[in-house]
Amino acid sequence: AVVSTQSGHYGRGTSTAPVRMEYALEMACSSIRYGPGVTNEVGMDFANLGVDKVAVVTDPVMAKLPPVEKAVAALERSGIAYEVFDRVRVEPTDSSFQECIDFARNTAPGAFLAIGGGSVIDTAKAANLYNTYPEADLLDFVNAPIGKGLPVNRTLQPLLAIPTTAGTGSETTGVAVFDYEPLKAKTGIANRAIRPTLGFVDPDNLVSMPARVTAYSGFDVLCHAIESYTAIPYKERGPAPSNPSMRPAYQGSNPLSDIWSRHACHITAKYFRRAVKDPEDYEAREQMHLASSMAGVGFGNAGVHLCHGLSYSISGLNRSYKSTDYPEDKLIPHGLSVCITAPSVFAATADSDLDRHAEIAEILGGKPCRKEDAGAVLADVLRDYLHDLGVPDGLNALGYTDEDIPALVQGALPQKRVLAISPISTEAEPLAEIYANSMKNY
């Protein structure tokens, strides 16, 4: 057995007692069907599964757009009864999750169909889980320390997912994220059992995606890929689980996830700017849709770390910021809250693996550099992307000042699911420094 006496890091043990470190990795992801028009097959899939009634989960805007129209028509052609829940909130909360859970419990569907972005798919995951456990309270399966983090040992109903943004990769993962309003911080449920049965990656569904949604969902793809590639190596995570059923979905960087994450970076480097700047560039949006799913396979098994860990309090403590192209009166979109700290995050993490940071910088268009300069070069490359694609200039532009840093840090510290695989210390002081360095990016 491999043991470690390292301390001061969630993933590497928190005492000087010997810890048996992780020795195995597990690759799990949803099945994916890719191709223009595959949405039209979804009714036949439910018929093949023997399902006669489906809960369709979407949001108020998507409910009026072609992806939902096509999917519902496909259900009707196959004779599948359905009821629609169209009240998903962008950046869902505990109360919006609960509303959809109550809908599912009252509707008693045989399966679920999620049509929308990550918020919709995550909400459907939660509804499916708690419909299977009608006696459960919301916090029963929510990640510790906010929730109980109970294991999932029942078989859930089929969940088919039709993503309509190129960003979250939620169609491939066993993660559902939401704002826990009592703490004004994001948390979530992470369990392989809740991942969709099948994801339909249909580039025709991206035609209506607005520019800011394209940009911020694309930055989510990019951060998923880089964070999973630079996470703590899986064999340095500990302690190893006492039972394989308790092995976390977020395992740390590993040889299988690396393939997907690295390739997602290559695709993003080639097509991201094109997809944002030209909404008629079908090829670019198609490729970013693929990159989203590929990064989802990568981070769904390796995990994300500081960009996401720090983002949750950025979105949760928002006082007044409203983004163009989003319907909510007050919202910091998830991809924006993630990418706003990216230059400072990867400048800080570079020393943990200079080779990997230098490699990513070069993939994204940076010039070859001395190994010791990898962090600075990657940070500059990311700043170029942020500036070129119209991202506001740091946390100041979102309404935050240095006085907010203690509250931002306190909101980030409970995010142990992602902090556990950070390659650097996740104590309060280094997190505060990243927030401070992210007040202005340009």
Phi, psi and chi 1 to 4 in degrees:
 res  aa     phi    psi   chi1   chi2   chi3   chi4
   1 ALA       -  142.1      -      -      -      -
   2 VAL   -86.8  131.2  178.9      -      -      -
   3 VAL  -124.8  160.5  -62.9      -      -      -
   4 SER  -141.1  147.5  170.5      -      -      -
   5 THR  -116.5   18.1   57.4      -      -      -
   6 GLN   -66.5  152.8  -67.9  174.7  -56.9      -
   7 SER  -136.6  169.8   61.3      -      -      -
   8 GLY    82.8   11.5      -      -      -      -
   9 HIS  -140.9  128.3 -169.7  -67.4      -      -
  10 TYR   -51.8  -43.4  -70.5  123.7      -      -
  11 GLY   -82.6  -11.6      -      -      -      -
  12 ARG  -118.0   24.0  -60.8  174.7 -176.9  175.7
  13 GLY    92.1  148.5      -      -      -      -
  14 THR  -121.8   19.0   54.8      -      -      -
  15 SER  -144.5  175.1   71.8      -      -      -
  16 THR   -89.3    0.9   56.1      -      -      -
  17 ALA   -72.3  145.7      -      -      -      -
  18 PRO   -57.4  137.7  -22.9   33.5      -      -
  19 VAL  -124.2  130.9  174.0      -      -      -
  20 ARG   -77.1  115.8 -172.1 -176.7 -172.4 -148.2
  21 MET   -80.8  164.4  -54.3  -54.4  -75.5      -
  22 GLU   -60.5  146.2 -176.7   59.2  -83.3      -
  23 TYR  -131.7   -6.4   58.9   91.8      -      -
  24 ALA  -134.9  158.3      -      -      -      -
  25 LEU  -132.2  155.4   65.7   93.2      -      -
  26 GLU  -130.6  129.1 -176.1  168.9  -23.0      -
  27 MET  -102.1  120.0 -167.7   72.6  173.3      -
  28 ALA  -140.4  134.6      -      -      -      -
  29 CYS  -159.6  164.3   69.0      -      -      -
  30 SER   -70.7  157.4  -54.5      -      -      -
  31 SER   -69.5  145.1  -63.6      -      -      -
  32 ILE  -124.6  134.4  -66.0  -64.4      -      -
  33 ARG  -116.2  120.9 -178.6  178.2  -59.8  156.9
  34 TYR  -114.2  139.3  165.5   77.1      -      -
  35 GLY   153.3  146.4      -      -      -      -
  36 PRO   -60.5  123.9  -22.1   33.8      -      -
  37 GLY    92.8    1.0      -      -      -      -
  38 VAL   -65.6  -17.7  -66.7      -      -      -
  39 THR   -54.7  -32.1  -60.7      -      -      -
  40 ASN   -69.1   -9.0  -62.9  -46.5      -      -
  41 GLU   -93.7   -6.5  -60.9 -179.9   -9.3      -
  42 VAL   -63.7  -33.0   68.7      -      -      -
  43 GLY   -63.3  -41.1      -      -      -      -
  44 MET   -64.2  -34.1  -69.1 -177.3  -79.1      -
  45 ASP   -65.3  -42.9  -75.4  -69.1      -      -
  46 PHE   -65.4  -38.8  -78.1  118.3      -      -
  47 ALA   -62.1  -41.4      -      -      -      -
  48 ASN   -63.7  -28.8  -67.5  -19.3      -      -
  49 LEU   -82.5   -6.2  -70.7  167.5      -      -
  50 GLY    77.9   22.0      -      -      -      -
  51 VAL   -89.5  136.7  171.8      -      -      -
  52 ASP  -114.6   -9.0   55.8   12.2      -      -
  53 LYS  -146.0  131.0 -176.7  179.2  179.7 -178.6
  54 VAL  -124.6  139.5  171.4      -      -      -
  55 ALA   -91.8  115.3      -      -      -      -
  56 VAL   -92.2  122.6  177.2      -      -      -
  57 VAL  -113.0  126.1  179.3      -      -      -
  58 THR  -154.7 -173.9 -169.9      -      -      -
  59 ASP  -114.2  168.3   63.7   59.9      -      -
  60 PRO   -61.8  -32.9  -21.8   32.3      -      -
  61 VAL   -76.1  -49.7  173.9      -      -      -
  62 MET   -62.9  -28.7 -174.2   55.2   58.0      -
  63 ALA   -59.5  -22.1      -      -      -      -
  64 LYS  -101.3    5.1  -57.2  171.5 -175.4  176.0
  65 LEU  -109.3  164.9  -65.2  176.3      -      -
  66 PRO   -55.8  -37.0  -28.4   35.7      -      -
  67 PRO   -56.3  -42.3  -28.8   37.9      -      -
  68 VAL   -69.7  -41.6  170.1      -      -      -
  69 GLU   -57.6  -44.9 -179.6 -176.9   -9.5      -
  70 LYS   -67.5  -41.3  -71.9 -172.8  -68.9 -175.5
  71 ALA   -66.7  -43.1      -      -      -      -
  72 VAL   -64.5  -40.2  164.7      -      -      -
  73 ALA   -61.2  -37.4      -      -      -      -
  74 ALA   -65.6  -39.1      -      -      -      -
  75 LEU   -62.0  -44.8  -64.4  177.7      -      -
  76 GLU   -65.1  -38.0  -67.6  173.7  -12.3      -
  77 ARG   -61.9  -31.3  -75.2 -165.0  -58.0  -87.4
  78 SER   -94.9    5.1  -66.5      -      -      -
  79 GLY    72.2   28.8      -      -      -      -
  80 ILE   -94.3  120.9  -53.6  -64.2      -      -
  81 ALA   -70.6  150.7      -      -      -      -
  82 TYR  -153.4  154.7   62.0   90.2      -      -
  83 GLU  -128.9  143.0  -66.9 -163.7   39.4      -
  84 VAL  -107.5  129.2  177.7      -      -      -
  85 PHE  -107.6  111.8  178.8   87.8      -      -
  86 ASP  -118.0   31.6   61.7    1.1      -      -
  87 ARG  -116.1   26.3  -61.3 -173.6  -61.4  -80.7
  88 VAL   -64.1  138.4  170.5      -      -      -
  89 ARG   -94.2  134.3 -173.7 -176.7 -172.5  -83.1
  90 VAL   -65.4  129.9  176.5      -      -      -
  91 GLU    59.6   74.5  -53.6  -60.2  -23.7      -
  92 PRO   -63.6  158.8   20.0  -29.9      -      -
  93 THR  -119.8  173.2   63.3      -      -      -
  94 ASP   -59.3  -38.2   51.1  -47.6      -      -
  95 SER   -72.3  -36.0   56.6      -      -      -
  96 SER   -72.7  -34.8   73.4      -      -      -
  97 PHE   -57.6  -47.7  -97.0   22.1      -      -
  98 GLN   -63.0  -35.8 -170.5   63.3   55.8      -
  99 GLU   -62.0  -42.0 -174.7 -179.5    4.3      -
 100 CYS   -72.1  -35.9 -170.6      -      -      -
 101 ILE   -60.7  -44.2  -68.9  166.1      -      -
 102 ASP   -63.0  -40.0  -67.7  -18.1      -      -
 103 PHE   -58.2  -46.5  164.6   82.8      -      -
 104 ALA   -64.0  -43.0      -      -      -      -
 105 ARG   -64.9  -32.7  -72.3  171.7  171.5  170.9
 106 ASN   -81.0  -25.4  -68.1  -30.0      -      -
 107 THR   -88.3  -30.9  -56.5      -      -      -
 108 ALA    54.3   58.1      -      -      -      -
 109 PRO   -76.5  163.7   32.1  -35.9      -      -
 110 GLY   -91.6  -10.4      -      -      -      -
 111 ALA  -167.8  172.1      -      -      -      -
 112 PHE  -125.9  147.2  -68.8   79.8      -      -
 113 LEU  -129.5  117.2  173.5   60.6      -      -
 114 ALA  -101.9  128.5      -      -      -      -
 115 ILE  -128.8  106.2  -47.8  167.1      -      -
 116 GLY   156.8 -161.7      -      -      -      -
 117 GLY   -83.3 -165.7      -      -      -      -
 118 GLY   -60.1  -34.5      -      -      -      -
 119 SER   -61.8  -41.4  -64.2      -      -      -
 120 VAL   -68.0  -47.3  168.1      -      -      -
 121 ILE   -65.6  -41.0  -61.1  172.7      -      -
 122 ASP   -62.9  -40.4  -74.5    2.6      -      -
 123 THR   -64.0  -40.5  -60.9      -      -      -
 124 ALA   -65.3  -37.5      -      -      -      -
 125 LYS   -58.8  -46.2  -68.9  173.7 -176.1  175.8
 126 ALA   -64.5  -42.9      -      -      -      -
 127 ALA   -61.4  -41.1      -      -      -      -
 128 ASN   -64.0  -44.0 -169.2   13.1      -      -
 129 LEU   -61.9  -52.6  172.5   62.6      -      -
 130 TYR   -77.4  -19.5  -70.1   91.8      -      -
 131 ASN   -69.0  -31.2 -172.2   50.9      -      -
 132 THR   -75.1  -24.4  -55.2      -      -      -
 133 TYR  -119.5   74.0  -74.2   85.6      -      -
 134 PRO   -63.2  -19.0   20.6  -31.8      -      -
 135 GLU   -87.7   -7.2   75.3  -76.5    4.0      -
 136 ALA   -81.3  147.0      -      -      -      -
 137 ASP   -88.3  158.6  -66.8  -36.0      -      -
 138 LEU   -57.1  -41.0 -177.6   63.3      -      -
 139 LEU   -76.2   -6.2  -68.5 -179.8      -      -
 140 ASP   -60.0  -39.6  -77.1   -6.1      -      -
 141 PHE  -106.4    1.6  -62.1  104.1      -      -
 142 VAL   -73.4  144.6  171.1      -      -      -
 143 ASN   -56.3  139.3  -56.8  -41.2      -      -
 144 ALA   -67.0  151.3      -      -      -      -
 145 PRO   -88.5   -5.4   34.3  -37.0      -      -
 146 ILE   -70.6  -43.1  -67.5  174.1      -      -
 147 GLY  -112.8 -172.0      -      -      -      -
 148 LYS   -86.3  -20.8  -62.7  178.6 -177.9  178.0
 149 GLY    60.4   39.6      -      -      -      -
 150 LEU   -67.4  150.2  -63.5  179.5      -      -
 151 PRO   -69.9  154.5   24.9  -33.3      -      -
 152 VAL  -104.7  112.8  178.2      -      -      -
 153 ASN  -123.1   16.6   48.2   29.0      -      -
 154 ARG  -112.6  154.6  -62.9  179.1 -170.5  171.3
 155 THR   -83.1  124.5  -59.0      -      -      -
 156 LEU   -81.0  166.6  -85.1   59.8      -      -
 157 GLN   -77.0  160.7  -66.9  170.6  -48.1      -
 158 PRO   -60.4  138.5  -23.0   33.9      -      -
 159 LEU  -127.6  115.2  164.7   58.9      -      -
 160 LEU  -102.6  138.6  -53.1 -169.8      -      -
 161 ALA  -125.5  131.6      -      -      -      -
 162 ILE  -117.9   94.2  -58.0  175.1      -      -
 163 PRO   -71.6  138.9   26.7  -33.4      -      -
 164 THR  -117.4   10.4   59.4      -      -      -
 165 THR  -129.3  157.5   62.3      -      -      -
 166 ALA  -104.7   80.0      -      -      -      -
 167 GLY  -159.4  -64.9      -      -      -      -
 168 THR   -72.0  -31.4   66.9      -      -      -
 169 GLY    68.6   15.4      -      -      -      -
 170 SER   -62.8  -21.4 -175.2      -      -      -
 171 GLU   -67.5  -10.6   69.7  -84.3    7.5      -
 172 THR  -111.4   -8.0   69.1      -      -      -
 173 THR  -116.5  161.1   72.6      -      -      -
 174 GLY  -100.6   46.0      -      -      -      -
 175 VAL  -130.2  137.7  177.1      -      -      -
 176 ALA  -134.1  120.5      -      -      -      -
 177 VAL  -111.2  142.6  177.1      -      -      -
 178 PHE  -152.3  162.6   65.6   95.6      -      -
 179 ASP   -84.6  121.8  -75.7  -46.3      -      -
 180 TYR   -90.5  101.9 -173.9   56.3      -      -
 181 GLU   -60.5  -36.3  -66.7  170.5  -55.6      -
 182 PRO   -59.9  -29.6  -27.9   36.8      -      -
 183 LEU  -104.5   -4.0  -65.9 -178.8      -      -
 184 LYS    52.9   45.9  -66.4 -175.2  176.4 -179.9
 185 ALA  -147.7  153.5      -      -      -      -
 186 LYS   -83.1  145.6  -95.0 -169.3  167.7   54.0
 187 THR  -145.7 -162.2 -176.2      -      -      -
 188 GLY  -179.1 -173.3      -      -      -      -
 189 ILE  -120.1  129.9  -55.6  161.2      -      -
 190 ALA  -130.4  106.0      -      -      -      -
 191 ASN  -158.7  133.3 -167.0  -66.8      -      -
 192 ARG   -58.3  -25.0  -66.0 -179.8 -178.7   88.6
 193 ALA   -65.5  -21.4      -      -      -      -
 194 ILE   -94.7   -0.9   69.5  171.3      -      -
 195 ARG   -67.6  149.5   70.1 -176.7 -173.9  -86.4
 196 PRO   -59.4  152.4  -27.0   36.3      -      -
 197 THR   -70.8  -38.8  -49.5      -      -      -
 198 LEU  -153.5  133.8  174.1   62.7      -      -
 199 GLY  -110.3  135.6      -      -      -      -
 200 PHE  -103.0  102.8  -66.2   75.3      -      -
 201 VAL   -93.1   93.4 -179.6      -      -      -
 202 ASP  -114.7  103.9 -176.6  -14.1      -      -
 203 PRO   -62.5  -18.5   17.8  -28.6      -      -
 204 ASP   -61.3  -23.3  -73.5   -9.0      -      -
 205 ASN   -81.3   -3.0  -69.0  -28.6      -      -
 206 LEU   -95.0   -3.9  -57.8 -173.1      -      -
 207 VAL   -59.5  -34.7  173.1      -      -      -
 208 SER   -92.1    7.3   57.7      -      -      -
 209 MET   -75.5  120.4 -168.1  164.1   60.2      -
 210 PRO   -67.7  166.6  -15.6   28.8      -      -
 211 ALA   -60.7  -47.0      -      -      -      -
 212 ARG   -67.7  -36.0  -75.6  -60.4   84.6 -160.8
 213 VAL   -64.9  -40.7  178.7      -      -      -
 214 THR   -60.9  -43.5  -56.4      -      -      -
 215 ALA   -66.7  -51.8      -      -      -      -
 216 TYR   -72.6  -33.0  -64.8  142.1      -      -
 217 SER   -69.9  -33.4   58.2      -      -      -
 218 GLY   -65.8  -39.2      -      -      -      -
 219 PHE   -66.0  -30.7  -84.6  114.2      -      -
 220 ASP   -63.6  -42.9 -159.1   20.4      -      -
 221 VAL   -56.5  -49.8  173.3      -      -      -
 222 LEU   -62.0  -44.6 -174.9   57.1      -      -
 223 CYS   -70.1  -36.6  -71.0      -      -      -
 224 HIS   -53.9  -47.7  -75.6  156.0      -      -
 225 ALA   -67.2  -46.8      -      -      -      -
 226 ILE   -70.2  -42.9  -55.4  176.0      -      -
 227 GLU   -62.7  -43.9  -71.9  174.2   72.7      -
 228 SER   -66.1  -33.2   58.3      -      -      -
 229 TYR   -74.3  -25.6 -164.9   61.1      -      -
 230 THR  -107.2    7.6   57.6      -      -      -
 231 ALA   -67.7  164.5      -      -      -      -
 232 ILE   -54.6  135.2  178.3  176.7      -      -
 233 PRO   -57.9  141.8  -25.9   35.5      -      -
 234 TYR   -59.7  -30.7   77.6   98.9      -      -
 235 LYS   -75.2   -7.5  -73.7 -173.9  177.7  179.6
 236 GLU   -98.8    4.1  -66.1 -177.5   25.7      -
 237 ARG   -90.1  138.3 -165.6 -167.6   77.1 -109.3
 238 GLY  -156.9  166.1      -      -      -      -
 239 PRO   -74.6  156.4   29.4  -35.5      -      -
 240 ALA   -63.1  146.6      -      -      -      -
 241 PRO   -66.2  147.5   26.1  -35.3      -      -
 242 SER   -76.5  -18.1   57.8      -      -      -
 243 ASN  -140.8  136.2 -172.8  -61.5      -      -
 244 PRO   -59.4  -23.4   16.4  -29.3      -      -
 245 SER   -67.0  -16.9   67.7      -      -      -
 246 MET   -99.1    4.4  -61.6  -56.3  -66.5      -
 247 ARG   -65.3  127.9 -178.0  163.3  -76.2  116.0
 248 PRO   -70.0  153.1   27.0  -35.6      -      -
 249 ALA   -63.7  -37.5      -      -      -      -
 250 TYR   -91.1   97.8  -75.2    6.1      -      -
 251 GLN   -98.3  -13.8  -59.2  170.3   89.0      -
 252 GLY   102.3  163.6      -      -      -      -
 253 SER   -58.5  143.1   61.6      -      -      -
 254 ASN  -155.2  161.8   62.1   76.9      -      -
 255 PRO   -60.9  -30.0  -22.7   32.7      -      -
 256 LEU   -77.1  -48.4  -60.9  177.5      -      -
 257 SER   -62.9  -34.9  -69.9      -      -      -
 258 ASP   -55.0  -39.5  -73.2   -9.1      -      -
 259 ILE   -60.2  -47.4  -63.8  168.4      -      -
 260 TRP   -70.0  -42.6  -62.8   93.4      -      -
 261 SER   -67.2  -43.6  -60.6      -      -      -
 262 ARG   -63.7  -43.0 -170.5 -170.6  -59.1  112.0
 263 HIS   -67.9  -35.5 -167.3   57.4      -      -
 264 ALA   -60.6  -37.1      -      -      -      -
 265 CYS   -64.1  -41.5  -75.3      -      -      -
 266 HIS   -61.3  -45.5  -81.3  -73.1      -      -
 267 ILE   -65.3  -43.2  -65.3  175.3      -      -
 268 THR   -61.4  -42.1  -57.1      -      -      -
 269 ALA   -59.1  -35.2      -      -      -      -
 270 LYS   -83.9  -34.7 -175.3  173.2 -178.3  179.4
 271 TYR  -118.4  -14.4  -66.8  102.8      -      -
 272 PHE   -59.7  -54.1 -173.8   16.9      -      -
 273 ARG   -59.5  -41.6  -73.6 -174.9  169.6   97.5
 274 ARG   -60.9  -42.6  -75.9  172.6   48.1 -178.0
 275 ALA   -63.6  -36.8      -      -      -      -
 276 VAL   -75.9  -42.7  175.0      -      -      -
 277 LYS   -82.5  -20.1  -66.2 -175.4  176.1 -175.5
 278 ASP  -134.0   97.1 -178.1    1.8      -      -
 279 PRO   -64.1  -13.6   21.7  -32.2      -      -
 280 GLU   -90.5   -2.1  -57.9  -60.4  -40.3      -
 281 ASP   -80.8   85.9 -169.5  -23.4      -      -
 282 TYR   -62.0  -41.1 -173.2   91.5      -      -
 283 GLU   -59.8  -42.7 -179.9 -170.4   21.5      -
 284 ALA   -65.3  -44.1      -      -      -      -
 285 ARG   -67.7  -37.0  -68.7 -165.0  167.8 -159.3
 286 GLU   -60.1  -46.3  176.0 -176.3   40.2      -
 287 GLN   -68.0  -36.5  -69.7  -62.6  -43.4      -
 288 MET   -68.1  -29.9  -73.5  -58.2  -62.5      -
 289 HIS   -64.6  -43.1 -149.1    5.4      -      -
 290 LEU   -64.0  -43.0  -81.4  173.3      -      -
 291 ALA   -59.9  -37.9      -      -      -      -
 292 SER   -60.9  -46.2  174.3      -      -      -
 293 SER   -67.8  -38.9  -66.2      -      -      -
 294 MET   -64.1  -46.2  -69.4  176.1 -178.4      -
 295 ALA   -63.3  -32.6      -      -      -      -
 296 GLY   -63.3  -40.6      -      -      -      -
 297 VAL   -63.8  -40.4  175.5      -      -      -
 298 GLY   -64.0  -58.3      -      -      -      -
 299 PHE   -76.0  -22.6   91.4   85.0      -      -
 300 GLY   -64.1  -19.4      -      -      -      -
 301 ASN  -114.6  -23.4  -67.8  -79.4      -      -
 302 ALA   -97.5  -43.2      -      -      -      -
 303 GLY   106.9  170.7      -      -      -      -
 304 VAL  -116.3  166.3  -71.3      -      -      -
 305 HIS  -132.2 -104.5   53.5   81.2      -      -
 306 LEU   -75.5  -39.4  -70.2  176.4      -      -
 307 CYS   -56.0  -44.0  -67.2      -      -      -
 308 HIS   -75.9  -42.0  -82.6   75.2      -      -
 309 GLY   -59.1  -38.5      -      -      -      -
 310 LEU   -80.7  -20.0  -61.0 -178.9      -      -
 311 SER   -71.6  -28.6   77.6      -      -      -
 312 TYR   -65.4  -39.0  -61.0  143.8      -      -
 313 SER   -77.1  -26.7   53.9      -      -      -
 314 ILE   -61.6  -45.7  -66.7  171.9      -      -
 315 SER   -76.1  -36.5   57.8      -      -      -
 316 GLY   -71.5  -28.3      -      -      -      -
 317 LEU   -99.0    7.8  -63.4  174.6      -      -
 318 ASN   -54.9  130.1  178.5   33.0      -      -
 319 ARG   -95.3  -41.5  -71.6 -175.5  -76.4  -93.5
 320 SER  -151.8   -1.8   60.0      -      -      -
 321 TYR   -68.8  134.7 -175.3   82.9      -      -
 322 LYS  -128.1  131.7 -178.6 -173.6 -175.0  -38.8
 323 SER   -97.1  142.7  177.5      -      -      -
 324 THR   -59.1  145.7  -54.2      -      -      -
 325 ASP    76.2    5.8  -68.5  -22.0      -      -
 326 TYR  -117.1  139.1  -72.2   82.3      -      -
 327 PRO   -74.3  -21.3   26.6  -34.0      -      -
 328 GLU   -70.0  146.2  -76.8   70.2   21.4      -
 329 ASP   -69.9  -28.7  -68.2  -26.0      -      -
 330 LYS  -141.6  111.3 -174.7 -177.6   75.2  169.8
 331 LEU  -163.0  130.4  176.5   73.4      -      -
 332 ILE  -101.4  107.2  -62.3  176.0      -      -
 333 PRO   -55.6  148.4  -24.5   34.6      -      -
 334 HIS   -54.7  -48.8  172.3   65.2      -      -
 335 GLY   -61.1  -34.4      -      -      -      -
 336 LEU   -68.0  -43.6  172.3   56.4      -      -
 337 SER   -65.3  -26.2   69.5      -      -      -
 338 VAL   -79.5  -47.4  166.9      -      -      -
 339 CYS   -79.5  -17.6   72.4      -      -      -
 340 ILE   -64.5  -27.1 -155.6   81.7      -      -
 341 THR   -99.8   -2.2   61.6      -      -      -
 342 ALA   -56.0  -45.3      -      -      -      -
 343 PRO   -57.8  -43.6  -26.0   36.4      -      -
 344 SER   -72.4  -35.3  -62.3      -      -      -
 345 VAL   -61.2  -51.3  163.4      -      -      -
 346 PHE   -78.6  -20.7  -65.3  113.5      -      -
 347 ALA   -65.2  -36.2      -      -      -      -
 348 ALA   -76.8  -34.4      -      -      -      -
 349 THR   -88.0   -8.7   59.4      -      -      -
 350 ALA   -56.7  -40.3      -      -      -      -
 351 ASP   -64.2  -16.8  -76.9  -14.0      -      -
 352 SER   -70.3  -28.1   67.1      -      -      -
 353 ASP  -162.4   86.6 -166.2  -37.0      -      -
 354 LEU   -61.6  -36.5  -69.3  167.5      -      -
 355 ASP   -62.1  -45.7  -71.9  -32.0      -      -
 356 ARG   -67.0  -40.7  -72.0 -166.8  171.4 -139.2
 357 HIS   -66.6  -39.6  -73.6   71.8      -      -
 358 ALA   -65.6  -39.1      -      -      -      -
 359 GLU   -62.2  -46.3 -180.0 -174.9    5.9      -
 360 ILE   -64.6  -40.6  -66.2  -61.0      -      -
 361 ALA   -58.7  -42.2      -      -      -      -
 362 GLU   -70.6  -40.1 -169.2  169.1  -13.4      -
 363 ILE   -58.0  -38.8  -71.6  171.6      -      -
 364 LEU   -83.9    4.2  -64.6  179.1      -      -
 365 GLY   112.7   -0.3      -      -      -      -
 366 GLY   -75.4  154.8      -      -      -      -
 367 LYS   -77.7  150.6  -65.4 -179.4  179.4  178.6
 368 PRO   -54.0  140.2  -24.8   34.5      -      -
 369 CYS  -137.7  167.2   64.4      -      -      -
 370 ARG   -64.1  142.8  -63.8 -177.5  -55.3  169.8
 371 LYS   -53.9  -40.6 -173.2 -176.8  -63.4 -173.0
 372 GLU   -68.6  -13.8   58.2  -93.7   30.0      -
 373 ASP   -96.6    5.7  -65.0  -28.3      -      -
 374 ALA   -57.2  -43.8      -      -      -      -
 375 GLY   -62.7  -46.6      -      -      -      -
 376 ALA   -65.2  -39.8      -      -      -      -
 377 VAL   -68.0  -44.8  171.7      -      -      -
 378 LEU   -62.5  -41.5  179.4   53.3      -      -
 379 ALA   -60.3  -42.0      -      -      -      -
 380 ASP   -66.1  -40.6  -75.4  -16.8      -      -
 381 VAL   -60.5  -43.6  168.3      -      -      -
 382 LEU   -66.8  -38.5  -68.1  170.5      -      -
 383 ARG   -60.4  -38.0  -74.0 -170.5 -168.9   95.4
 384 ASP   -61.6  -43.7  -74.1  -16.1      -      -
 385 TYR   -61.8  -47.3  -86.3   84.6      -      -
 386 LEU   -59.7  -47.6  -64.2  173.2      -      -
 387 HIS   -66.3  -44.9 -174.0  -91.8      -      -
 388 ASP   -64.8  -30.6 -167.9   28.0      -      -
 389 LEU  -103.5   16.8  -63.8  177.4      -      -
 390 GLY    76.5   29.5      -      -      -      -
 391 VAL   -79.7  134.5  174.9      -      -      -
 392 PRO   -53.5  153.7  -25.5   34.9      -      -
 393 ASP   -80.4   77.1 -174.1    9.0      -      -
 394 GLY    80.4 -178.6      -      -      -      -
 395 LEU   -62.5  -30.1  -68.7  171.8      -      -
 396 ASN   -55.5  -41.6  -76.4  163.1      -      -
 397 ALA   -69.7  -15.6      -      -      -      -
 398 LEU   -95.6    2.3  -54.4 -174.2      -      -
 399 GLY   101.4    7.7      -      -      -      -
 400 TYR   -99.6  152.0  -68.7  106.0      -      -
 401 THR  -131.1  176.5   68.8      -      -      -
 402 ASP   -59.0  -27.5  -72.6  -14.3      -      -
 403 GLU   -66.0  -20.6  -66.3  179.3   -3.4      -
 404 ASP   -85.5   -9.2  -64.1  -51.6      -      -
 405 ILE   -58.9  -45.1  -68.9  175.3      -      -
 406 PRO   -56.8  -41.1  -27.2   37.1      -      -
 407 ALA   -68.7  -38.6      -      -      -      -
 408 LEU   -61.9  -42.9  -70.2  167.0      -      -
 409 VAL   -63.4  -44.1  170.5      -      -      -
 410 GLN   -63.4  -31.7  -73.1  -53.7  -54.1      -
 411 GLY   -73.9  -24.9      -      -      -      -
 412 ALA   -84.5  -33.4      -      -      -      -
 413 LEU   -58.6  -33.4  -73.3  174.0      -      -
 414 PRO   -73.0   -4.3  -18.2   31.5      -      -
 415 GLN   -81.8   55.1  -50.7  -58.1  -32.4      -
 416 LYS   -65.4  -26.0  -69.5 -177.6  170.3   57.3
 417 ARG   -57.7  -38.5  172.7  179.5   60.4   92.7
 418 VAL   -97.7  -34.9  -68.5      -      -      -
 419 LEU   -63.6  -25.3  -62.5 -176.0      -      -
 420 ALA   -61.3  -24.3      -      -      -      -
 421 ILE  -112.0   16.7   58.6  167.4      -      -
 422 SER   -66.2  139.0  166.4      -      -      -
 423 PRO   -80.9   -3.5   30.7  -35.4      -      -
 424 ILE  -128.5  172.8   62.7  171.7      -      -
 425 SER   -57.7  142.5  169.2      -      -      -
 426 THR  -116.4   29.9   53.4      -      -      -
 427 GLU   -73.1  169.2  -58.4  -60.7  -36.2      -
 428 ALA   -61.1  -40.2      -      -      -      -
 429 GLU   -63.6  -49.7 -175.0  175.0  -12.9      -
 430 PRO   -65.3  -31.9   16.4  -28.2      -      -
 431 LEU   -66.5  -41.4  -60.4 -172.3      -      -
 432 ALA   -61.5  -38.1      -      -      -      -
 433 GLU   -64.9  -39.9 -175.1  174.9   -6.5      -
 434 ILE   -64.6  -44.3  -67.6  172.2      -      -
 435 TYR   -58.9  -44.3  -79.3  124.6      -      -
 436 ALA   -61.5  -42.7      -      -      -      -
 437 ASN   -71.9  -12.2  -69.0  -21.6      -      -
 438 SER   -99.2    4.2  -60.0      -      -      -
 439 MET   -62.0  -37.0  -73.2  -66.2  164.5      -
 440 LYS  -135.9  135.4  -72.0 -171.1   69.8   67.7
 441 ASN  -105.6  -19.7  -79.5  -34.7      -      -
 442 TYR  -113.7      -  -47.1  134.6      -      -
